[in-house]
Amino acid sequence: MNTGVVVVIALAVVVAALVVANVVMKKKGYDIPGQTAARCSKGHLFRTRWIEGASLTAVRLGPTRRYQRCPVGHHWALVRPVKAEDLTAEERQVLDASA
Ligand SMILES: [Zn+2]
């Protein structure tokens, strides 16, 4: 097979996998892809842009964990996305106020 064709097929597979990963996260109730609520390992709550497979400002450690700067505590931390349905009314207010 010609190398160009192999590269195109490989790229198509990667793109398809990323699309599926984002759809799966959305189905699970996360605001992904998009501005999802997230919590750092110290418990700070904030919104962050989260797109599966396309993160330039964080180290990805799997689909629901990454290492990035926490904008609340100004420190590096393990961050996990929080499902919209898992937020309390109070937490949602805090997030909307800081957005
Ligand atoms: Zn923090």
Backbone and ligand atoms as CSV (ligand in chain L), in Angstrom:
chain,resi,resn,atom,element,x,y,z
A,1,MET,N,N,0.849,-1.205,0.000
A,1,MET,CA,C,0.000,0.000,0.000
A,1,MET,C,C,0.882,1.252,0.000
A,2,ASN,N,N,0.400,2.277,-0.610
A,2,ASN,CA,C,1.128,3.542,-0.700
A,2,ASN,C,C,1.115,4.270,0.667
A,3,THR,N,N,2.240,4.855,1.020
A,3,THR,CA,C,2.404,5.470,2.348
A,3,THR,C,C,1.382,6.571,2.624
A,4,GLY,N,N,1.067,7.352,1.597
A,4,GLY,CA,C,0.103,8.430,1.770
A,4,GLY,C,C,-1.241,7.911,2.227
A,5,VAL,N,N,-1.664,6.828,1.649
A,5,VAL,CA,C,-2.955,6.232,2.007
A,5,VAL,C,C,-2.921,5.757,3.463
A,6,VAL,N,N,-1.806,5.147,3.867
A,6,VAL,CA,C,-1.671,4.648,5.240
A,6,VAL,C,C,-1.772,5.815,6.228
A,7,VAL,N,N,-1.098,6.915,5.916
A,7,VAL,CA,C,-1.121,8.081,6.808
A,7,VAL,C,C,-2.537,8.630,6.925
A,8,VAL,N,N,-3.222,8.738,5.797
A,8,VAL,CA,C,-4.597,9.267,5.816
A,8,VAL,C,C,-5.494,8.368,6.656
A,9,ILE,N,N,-5.356,7.067,6.504
A,9,ILE,CA,C,-6.183,6.135,7.281
A,9,ILE,C,C,-5.854,6.251,8.775
A,10,ALA,N,N,-4.573,6.341,9.095
A,10,ALA,CA,C,-4.159,6.460,10.500
A,10,ALA,C,C,-4.745,7.732,11.113
A,11,LEU,N,N,-4.685,8.838,10.382
A,11,LEU,CA,C,-5.232,10.106,10.883
A,11,LEU,C,C,-6.734,9.997,11.089
A,12,ALA,N,N,-7.417,9.372,10.136
A,12,ALA,CA,C,-8.866,9.221,10.240
A,12,ALA,C,C,-9.226,8.416,11.491
A,13,VAL,N,N,-8.441,7.399,11.778
A,13,VAL,CA,C,-8.699,6.568,12.963
A,13,VAL,C,C,-8.506,7.395,14.228
A,14,VAL,N,N,-7.438,8.194,14.278
A,14,VAL,CA,C,-7.163,9.022,15.453
A,14,VAL,C,C,-8.287,10.035,15.665
A,15,VAL,N,N,-8.693,10.715,14.593
A,15,VAL,CA,C,-9.763,11.711,14.693
A,15,VAL,C,C,-11.058,11.043,15.160
A,16,ALA,N,N,-11.379,9.895,14.589
A,16,ALA,CA,C,-12.598,9.180,14.978
A,16,ALA,C,C,-12.550,8.815,16.462
A,17,ALA,N,N,-11.393,8.376,16.941
A,17,ALA,CA,C,-11.251,7.998,18.345
A,17,ALA,C,C,-11.468,9.207,19.250
A,18,LEU,N,N,-10.959,10.375,18.845
A,18,LEU,CA,C,-11.123,11.593,19.648
A,18,LEU,C,C,-12.582,12.021,19.674
A,19,VAL,N,N,-13.245,11.941,18.528
A,19,VAL,CA,C,-14.658,12.315,18.470
A,19,VAL,C,C,-15.450,11.404,19.402
A,20,VAL,N,N,-15.182,10.110,19.336
A,20,VAL,CA,C,-15.890,9.150,20.187
A,20,VAL,C,C,-15.610,9.458,21.666
A,21,ALA,N,N,-14.366,9.752,22.002
A,21,ALA,CA,C,-14.010,10.055,23.399
A,21,ALA,C,C,-14.805,11.250,23.919
A,22,ASN,N,N,-14.954,12.285,23.094
A,22,ASN,CA,C,-15.703,13.471,23.514
A,22,ASN,C,C,-17.191,13.173,23.659
A,23,VAL,N,N,-17.726,12.391,22.737
A,23,VAL,CA,C,-19.146,12.028,22.804
A,23,VAL,C,C,-19.404,11.207,24.070
A,24,VAL,N,N,-18.494,10.298,24.386
A,24,VAL,CA,C,-18.653,9.458,25.578
A,24,VAL,C,C,-18.665,10.324,26.836
A,25,MET,N,N,-17.773,11.312,26.914
A,25,MET,CA,C,-17.720,12.186,28.092
A,25,MET,C,C,-19.012,12.986,28.212
A,26,LYS,N,N,-19.525,13.450,27.081
A,26,LYS,CA,C,-20.769,14.224,27.062
A,26,LYS,C,C,-21.911,13.342,27.576
A,27,LYS,N,N,-21.951,12.124,27.097
A,27,LYS,CA,C,-23.003,11.173,27.490
A,27,LYS,C,C,-22.950,10.891,28.985
A,28,LYS,N,N,-21.735,10.919,29.546
A,28,LYS,CA,C,-21.574,10.636,30.972
A,28,LYS,C,C,-22.020,11.805,31.833
A,29,GLY,N,N,-22.286,12.964,31.209
A,29,GLY,CA,C,-22.806,14.095,31.958
A,29,GLY,C,C,-21.801,15.206,32.204
A,30,TYR,N,N,-20.647,15.127,31.556
A,30,TYR,CA,C,-19.656,16.192,31.693
A,30,TYR,C,C,-19.891,17.220,30.588
A,31,ASP,N,N,-19.503,18.473,30.838
A,31,ASP,CA,C,-19.591,19.494,29.798
A,31,ASP,C,C,-18.335,19.416,28.942
A,32,ILE,N,N,-18.133,18.265,28.355
A,32,ILE,CA,C,-16.957,18.026,27.525
A,32,ILE,C,C,-17.420,17.573,26.151
A,33,PRO,N,N,-17.002,18.139,25.060
A,33,PRO,CA,C,-16.029,19.212,24.994
A,33,PRO,C,C,-16.659,20.561,25.376
A,34,GLY,N,N,-15.866,21.411,25.996
A,34,GLY,CA,C,-16.353,22.731,26.358
A,34,GLY,C,C,-15.788,23.184,27.680
A,35,GLN,N,N,-16.512,24.098,28.338
A,35,GLN,CA,C,-16.089,24.627,29.627
A,35,GLN,C,C,-16.720,23.763,30.709
A,36,THR,N,N,-15.990,22.811,31.193
A,36,THR,CA,C,-16.538,21.931,32.204
A,36,THR,C,C,-16.165,22.397,33.605
A,37,ALA,N,N,-17.025,22.066,34.552
A,37,ALA,CA,C,-16.676,22.317,35.945
A,37,ALA,C,C,-15.607,21.291,36.296
A,38,ALA,N,N,-14.628,21.723,37.088
A,38,ALA,CA,C,-13.560,20.804,37.461
A,38,ALA,C,C,-13.134,21.089,38.889
A,39,ARG,N,N,-12.587,20.068,39.513
A,39,ARG,CA,C,-12.144,20.230,40.886
A,39,ARG,C,C,-10.697,19.772,40.978
A,40,CYS,N,N,-9.876,20.561,41.680
A,40,CYS,CA,C,-8.478,20.175,41.830
A,40,CYS,C,C,-8.344,19.273,43.048
A,41,SER,N,N,-7.159,18.721,43.231
A,41,SER,CA,C,-6.942,17.758,44.312
A,41,SER,C,C,-7.086,18.402,45.689
A,42,LYS,N,N,-7.073,19.735,45.757
A,42,LYS,CA,C,-7.268,20.408,47.045
A,42,LYS,C,C,-8.712,20.834,47.244
A,43,GLY,N,N,-9.564,20.523,46.273
A,43,GLY,CA,C,-10.989,20.793,46.433
A,43,GLY,C,C,-11.468,22.094,45.834
A,44,HIS,N,N,-10.585,22.858,45.194
A,44,HIS,CA,C,-11.025,24.097,44.556
A,44,HIS,C,C,-11.899,23.763,43.345
A,45,LEU,N,N,-12.898,24.604,43.135
A,45,LEU,CA,C,-13.836,24.387,42.044
A,45,LEU,C,C,-13.705,25.517,41.037
A,46,PHE,N,N,-13.631,25.178,39.770
A,46,PHE,CA,C,-13.508,26.208,38.731
A,46,PHE,C,C,-13.950,25.615,37.404
A,47,ARG,N,N,-14.070,26.490,36.419
A,47,ARG,CA,C,-14.399,26.003,35.077
A,47,ARG,C,C,-13.141,26.028,34.231
A,48,THR,N,N,-12.997,25.047,33.399
A,48,THR,CA,C,-11.836,24.990,32.532
A,48,THR,C,C,-12.232,24.389,31.193
A,49,ARG,N,N,-11.536,24.824,30.155
A,49,ARG,CA,C,-11.817,24.289,28.827
A,49,ARG,C,C,-11.283,22.869,28.774
A,50,TRP,N,N,-12.120,21.959,28.417
A,50,TRP,CA,C,-11.709,20.559,28.394
A,50,TRP,C,C,-12.183,19.917,27.107
A,51,ILE,N,N,-11.258,19.549,26.282
A,51,ILE,CA,C,-11.590,18.836,25.048
A,51,ILE,C,C,-10.726,17.587,25.039
A,52,GLU,N,N,-11.350,16.454,24.990
A,52,GLU,CA,C,-10.589,15.212,25.003
A,52,GLU,C,C,-9.625,15.157,23.826
A,53,GLY,N,N,-8.387,14.883,24.114
A,53,GLY,CA,C,-7.404,14.688,23.058
A,53,GLY,C,C,-6.823,15.953,22.470
A,54,ALA,N,N,-7.262,17.124,22.963
A,54,ALA,CA,C,-6.778,18.362,22.364
A,54,ALA,C,C,-6.398,19.370,23.437
A,55,SER,N,N,-5.676,18.920,24.431
A,55,SER,CA,C,-5.302,19.818,25.506
A,55,SER,C,C,-3.870,20.297,25.334
A,56,LEU,N,N,-3.702,21.624,25.306
A,56,LEU,CA,C,-2.367,22.182,25.119
A,56,LEU,C,C,-1.803,22.718,26.415
A,57,THR,N,N,-2.662,22.926,27.409
A,57,THR,CA,C,-2.203,23.574,28.635
A,57,THR,C,C,-2.183,22.631,29.818
A,58,ALA,N,N,-2.353,21.345,29.561
A,58,ALA,CA,C,-2.380,20.414,30.676
A,58,ALA,C,C,-1.784,19.078,30.257
A,59,VAL,N,N,-1.327,18.348,31.240
A,59,VAL,CA,C,-0.801,17.026,30.987
A,59,VAL,C,C,-1.933,16.035,31.175
A,60,ARG,N,N,-2.256,15.328,30.124
A,60,ARG,CA,C,-3.356,14.389,30.209
A,60,ARG,C,C,-2.945,13.104,30.916
A,61,LEU,N,N,-3.754,12.669,31.867
A,61,LEU,CA,C,-3.488,11.431,32.583
A,61,LEU,C,C,-4.706,10.534,32.481
A,62,GLY,N,N,-5.211,10.364,31.271
A,62,GLY,CA,C,-6.435,9.585,31.087
A,62,GLY,C,C,-7.593,10.516,30.842
A,63,PRO,N,N,-8.774,9.959,30.527
A,63,PRO,CA,C,-9.917,10.780,30.141
A,63,PRO,C,C,-10.465,11.685,31.244
A,64,THR,N,N,-10.339,11.321,32.497
A,64,THR,CA,C,-10.950,12.144,33.547
A,64,THR,C,C,-9.930,12.631,34.573
A,65,ARG,N,N,-8.700,12.739,34.155
A,65,ARG,CA,C,-7.699,13.210,35.091
A,65,ARG,C,C,-6.608,13.920,34.311
A,66,ARG,N,N,-6.189,15.061,34.803
A,66,ARG,CA,C,-5.056,15.704,34.170
A,66,ARG,C,C,-4.358,16.603,35.173
A,67,TYR,N,N,-3.165,16.998,34.813
A,67,TYR,CA,C,-2.345,17.793,35.696
A,67,TYR,C,C,-2.255,19.192,35.109
A,68,GLN,N,N,-2.773,20.169,35.803
A,68,GLN,CA,C,-2.751,21.525,35.275
A,68,GLN,C,C,-2.723,22.534,36.408
A,69,ARG,N,N,-2.618,23.818,36.049
A,69,ARG,CA,C,-2.606,24.894,37.019
A,69,ARG,C,C,-4.009,25.122,37.540
A,70,CYS,N,N,-4.149,25.231,38.845
A,70,CYS,CA,C,-5.435,25.540,39.437
A,70,CYS,C,C,-5.563,27.054,39.510
A,71,PRO,N,N,-6.591,27.630,38.852
A,71,PRO,CA,C,-6.742,29.090,38.831
A,71,PRO,C,C,-7.245,29.662,40.155
A,72,VAL,N,N,-7.730,28.827,41.036
A,72,VAL,CA,C,-8.253,29.296,42.324
A,72,VAL,C,C,-7.123,29.372,43.350
A,73,GLY,N,N,-6.392,28.273,43.494
A,73,GLY,CA,C,-5.335,28.233,44.494
A,73,GLY,C,C,-3.971,28.600,43.928
A,74,HIS,N,N,-3.906,28.813,42.603
A,74,HIS,CA,C,-2.647,29.150,41.922
A,74,HIS,C,C,-1.559,28.145,42.240
A,75,HIS,N,N,-1.867,26.900,41.978
A,75,HIS,CA,C,-0.880,25.852,42.201
A,75,HIS,C,C,-1.112,24.770,41.162
A,76,TRP,N,N,-0.148,23.904,40.961
A,76,TRP,CA,C,-0.324,22.786,40.035
A,76,TRP,C,C,-1.011,21.672,40.792
A,77,ALA,N,N,-1.936,21.004,40.149
A,77,ALA,CA,C,-2.672,19.972,40.847
A,77,ALA,C,C,-3.290,18.989,39.878
A,78,LEU,N,N,-3.649,17.824,40.414
A,78,LEU,CA,C,-4.423,16.865,39.641
A,78,LEU,C,C,-5.845,17.407,39.595
A,79,VAL,N,N,-6.416,17.458,38.414
A,79,VAL,CA,C,-7.742,18.025,38.234
A,79,VAL,C,C,-8.656,16.989,37.595
A,80,ARG,N,N,-9.869,16.918,38.115
A,80,ARG,CA,C,-10.869,16.019,37.528
A,80,ARG,C,C,-12.084,16.824,37.131
A,81,PRO,N,N,-12.729,16.484,36.025
A,81,PRO,CA,C,-13.969,17.176,35.657
A,81,PRO,C,C,-15.083,16.772,36.601
A,82,VAL,N,N,-16.029,17.678,36.812
A,82,VAL,CA,C,-17.181,17.395,37.671
A,82,VAL,C,C,-18.431,17.419,36.803
A,83,LYS,N,N,-19.271,16.425,36.953
A,83,LYS,CA,C,-20.513,16.394,36.182
A,83,LYS,C,C,-21.423,17.517,36.643
A,84,ALA,N,N,-22.139,18.114,35.681
A,84,ALA,CA,C,-23.052,19.211,36.003
A,84,ALA,C,C,-24.060,18.761,37.059
A,85,GLU,N,N,-24.529,17.532,36.946
A,85,GLU,CA,C,-25.552,17.041,37.879
A,85,GLU,C,C,-24.995,16.805,39.287
A,86,ASP,N,N,-23.672,16.732,39.411
A,86,ASP,CA,C,-23.082,16.506,40.727
A,86,ASP,C,C,-22.782,17.801,41.483
A,87,LEU,N,N,-23.061,18.935,40.844
A,87,LEU,CA,C,-22.816,20.222,41.494
A,87,LEU,C,C,-24.019,20.612,42.338
A,88,THR,N,N,-23.767,21.181,43.497
A,88,THR,CA,C,-24.867,21.697,44.304
A,88,THR,C,C,-25.250,23.068,43.738
A,89,ALA,N,N,-26.409,23.577,44.123
A,89,ALA,CA,C,-26.863,24.884,43.647
A,89,ALA,C,C,-25.843,25.956,44.029
A,90,GLU,N,N,-25.287,25.808,45.221
A,90,GLU,CA,C,-24.315,26.775,45.723
A,90,GLU,C,C,-23.039,26.764,44.872
A,91,GLU,N,N,-22.580,25.552,44.562
A,91,GLU,CA,C,-21.370,25.425,43.740
A,91,GLU,C,C,-21.586,26.005,42.356
A,92,ARG,N,N,-22.790,25.798,41.818
A,92,ARG,CA,C,-23.099,26.320,40.491
A,92,ARG,C,C,-23.058,27.841,40.496
A,93,GLN,N,N,-23.539,28.425,41.607
A,93,GLN,CA,C,-23.546,29.884,41.743
A,93,GLN,C,C,-22.116,30.428,41.757
A,94,VAL,N,N,-21.261,29.755,42.504
A,94,VAL,CA,C,-19.860,30.166,42.598
A,94,VAL,C,C,-19.225,30.129,41.213
A,95,LEU,N,N,-19.498,29.060,40.477
A,95,LEU,CA,C,-18.935,28.911,39.140
A,95,LEU,C,C,-19.442,29.987,38.196
A,96,ASP,N,N,-20.753,30.257,38.248
A,96,ASP,CA,C,-21.318,31.251,37.358
A,96,ASP,C,C,-20.800,32.647,37.699
A,97,ALA,N,N,-20.539,32.885,38.964
A,97,ALA,CA,C,-20.051,34.195,39.394
A,97,ALA,C,C,-18.620,34.400,38.905
A,98,SER,N,N,-17.841,33.322,38.841
A,98,SER,CA,C,-16.448,33.471,38.452
A,98,SER,C,C,-16.264,33.376,36.940
A,99,ALA,N,N,-17.329,32.996,36.230
A,99,ALA,CA,C,-17.202,32.809,34.776
A,99,ALA,C,C,-17.184,34.148,34.049
L,1,ZN,ZN,ZN,-6.655,24.256,43.743
